[in-house]
Amino acid sequence: MDSAQVASSSPLDARLLEAYLSRLGVAYPAWPTVDVLRELHLRHLQTVPFENLSVHLGEEVVLEERRLVEKVVEQRRGGFCYELNGAFGALLRGLGFDVTLVMGRVYGEAGRLGIPYDHLALLVRTVDAGEWLADVGFGAHSHYPLRWEHRGEQQDPGGVFRIVEAGADAAGVKGGAGRSAGDLDVVRNKAREYRLDVRPRALGDFAAGAWWHRTSPESHFTRSLVCSRVAEDGGRITLSGRRLKVTAADGAGEERELTEDEEVLAVYRERFGIRLERVPEVRGGWGRE
């Protein structure tokens, strides 16, 4: 597949597509197959961190595909779900995949669902293996895309996943109420992660959700700092404020508190590829602009 030809139907030009793939360490694929999707998904999780630094650095979050990709590629940054899945969706579309944006509501304490447009995920169609749920913007989640139509267990390095009808239990048994027809729950290790409304959405539909998460004192993003990615060995590296946690694929791990600013900046730089001039601090919600 010719990159210039594909880019002509994408908001991203050939240069930006090539630069995105270069950051992921992936060659330009010949066809939008499931194997390509799996490789891109894992490499994205390993190289582009899930982070909410913009919330605390006073940076604007603009939900435009090109702006999101430029943040990932040119600024060498990550983001939270709207940014990461928005950028990844643009990349996939530029490579010839059929991509649909879907809206999710995240399960919180006591099983309560979050706000509408709480989460953005991707429904991706490949040329050889049907549809897949791709999500590189949920933090600790599946390392590979999940088969969309499959209702049984899906084994993944990130856990055991199921996609079930909303209100069904983790084994797929129906029950409960307060759901819309066609809604699906994504379950990880028998715990509900989020509920999906499968109707197609546009990126701009998520603007209110992104604004709420960036400004509300009730949002966990305004109350904490996080920067996290999948490690090359399948484990995870997470910097929460000044606490660095490194977990191996087998579950073994270590944690330590970073006391010096330069040490914090070095972790951002060396572990996540993010170069900052100052250490971000939690700024809280409303009225902080």
N, C-alpha and C positions, 0 to 999 in steps of 0.2 A: 504494500500500500504506500503510495507516494505521500510524503508528509505535507508538501505544499498543497496537494489536492485536498487532503483531509482538512487542513487548516482553513481552506477557503470557505468551508461551511461551519466554522467554529469562531467564537469571539476571540480565540487565541490565535496569534499568528504562528508560523512555523518556528520562528526563533524562540518564542516563549514555550512552545510545546517541547522543543528539543532541550531547552534549559531546565524545564520541569523534570523531564526524564533523566537528565544528567544529575540533578540533585538526588533523585531516587536511586541512581546507579543502575538504570535499566536501559537496554538498547531499544531503539524504535521498533515496535512490533509490526509484524507483517499483517496480522489479522486480529480482530477483537475477540479472542477466544477465552474460554474459562481459565486456561493455564496462564494466560497473560494477565487476566484480572486478578488471579490469586497472587501472582508475583508482585504486581503493582500494589495490591492491598497490603501485603506484608511489608514491603519495602517502605511504603508510606508510613506505617506505624513505627518502623525502626528509625526513620530519618527525619520525619516532621513531627515535632512534639505536640502533644495536647497541652496547651497552656492558656492562661487567662491574664497574661502580663499587661495586655492593652487596657484592661479594666482598671489597673492600678497605676499605669503610667500616663493615664489621661489621653490615650490614643483613641481616635475615632474608629469605629468598626463599620465599614461600608460594605453592604451586601451586593456587590457587583462582581461578576465572575472574574473579569480581568484584574480588578483591584485585589481580589483575594489571592489570585495566582501570583501576582507581583509581590505580595507580602511573603508568600512561601518561597518564591524563587529568588527574587532580587534582594529582599530584606533578610532572607534566611531565617524566617520566623515560623511559628506554628499558629495555633489559635484554638478556639473551642468549636463546638459542633457545626455551627452555621458556616464558619470560615473554612474548616478542614474539609467537611463534606461538600461545601460549595465549590471549593477549589478542585477537589478530587473529581467531582462530577464534571466540571469543565474540562479537565484533562481527559477523562474517559470519553466524553462526547467528541473531543477533538481527535481521538484515536479511532473513532468509528463505532463505539458502543452506543446502544440505545439506553438513555438514562432518564429515569423519572424521579423527581424529588417527592418524598413523602413526609408527612408530619407525624411526630411522635410526642407523647406525654410521658414523662419519666415517673416511675413509682418512687415515692418517698417514704417517710415514716408512716407506720401503721397502714401501709398499702395505699396511701392516698396518691392520686395522680396529680402531676404538676399542671402548670398553665397550658392552654392551647399554644401550639407552636413552640413547645418547650424544647423540642429536639428535631433535628433534620437528619434524615437518613436517605439512602439511595437504593432504588430498585433498578438493577442493571441487567440488560438482555445481552447475551453473548451469541455469536454466530453458530456455536456448536453444542451448547449445553443449557439452553433456556435461560430462566431468570434467576437472579441472585440478589440477596440483601447485602449491600456493601455499607460498611460503617467504620470510617477511620477517625470519627470524632466523638467517641463516647468514653475515652480514657481506657480503663481496663475492660476489654471486651474480646470478641473473637479475633484471632489473628488472620483468619481467612474469611471471605464472604460465605454467607449461609445460603443453602439451596432454598429458594423462595417457596416452592410448592410442597416441599417435604415436611411432614408433620411429626416425624419420629425424631429420635435423638440424633444430634449431629456432633460428633466428636471433634474437638479443636484444641490446640495447645492452650487456649485461653479458658477452657472449661467444656462442659457438656451443655449444648444449646438445644432449644426447641422453639419452633414458631407455631403457636397454637391459636385457636379462635379465642378472642377476648372473652374473659370470664371463665375459660377452661382452667383446670388445675395443671400442674406441671407435667402430668401424665397425659394431658390432652382431653380429660373428661370435662364436659360442659357444666357450667354452673355460674351463678352470680348474675348481676344485672348492671344497668347503667352503661351499656355499651351500644355503639352504633353497628348496624349490619355491616359485616365485612371487616370490622376491626380485628387486628391480630395482636397478640402479646408475644414479646420476645423474652424467653426464659433462659436464664443461665444458672446452672447448678441448682435447679429447682426453685429459684427465686426470680420473680418477675422483674425485668429490667425496665422495659417501657412498652407502651401501647401505641400501635401504628394505625392511623387512619390512612387507608391505602389510596385515597383519591389523589390524583396528580396535583402538585403545587408548583408555583413559581418561586424563585429565590426571594423576590420582594415580599412575598407573603409572610416571611419569617422576621421582618424588620421589627415588628412590635415585640416579639419574643426576645430577640437579640437586645433590644433597648432595655427591656425589663431585667434581663440577666446582667446587663452591664451597669444598671443604676439602682435597682431595688435593694434595700437593706435586707429583704427576705430571700434574696438570691444567694446561693452558696458561693457564687463567683465573686460577689462583693465582700464576702466575709473571710475569704482565704486566698492564698497564692498557691498556684500549682504549676509545675512543669514536669511532664512525664512522657516517656516513650518506651516501646518494647526494645529490650536489649538484643544484641546479635545472638546470644545463646538461648533466646526465648524467654528470659526473665524480664524484669522491668526496672527502670531507673526513674526515681521520682524525687523532685525537690519541692517540698511543701514549706513555703516560707524559707526558713534557714535549716530545716531538717532534711538531710539527704538519706534516702532509703534505696538500697540496691538489693534486689531479690533475684535469686537464680531460678532457672526453670524448675528445679526440684523443690522449690519453696524455701530453701535456705537463704538467709539474708542478713544484712547488717544495717544499722542506723547510726547516724551521728549528727550532732548539732554543729553547725558552722558558726563560729563566733566573729570572724573577721570579714569585713566587706569584700576584700580582695579574694578571699577564699570562695565566697558566694559567687562573685563574678566569674571566677575561674571555672566553677562547676557549670554555670550557664554556658560558658564558652567552650569548654573541653568535652562536656558530656552531651550538650544539646546543640552546639554550633551557634549559639545566640550571643552576640556581642552587645553588652549594655554599658552605658556610661556610669550608671548608678544602680544601686540595689533597690529594686521596687519594694514598696511597703504597702500593706493593706490600707486602702483609703476609705472603705465603708460605702454606704449608699447615698441616697438622695442629697442633692445640694452640694455635691463635692466638686462639680465642674469649675 
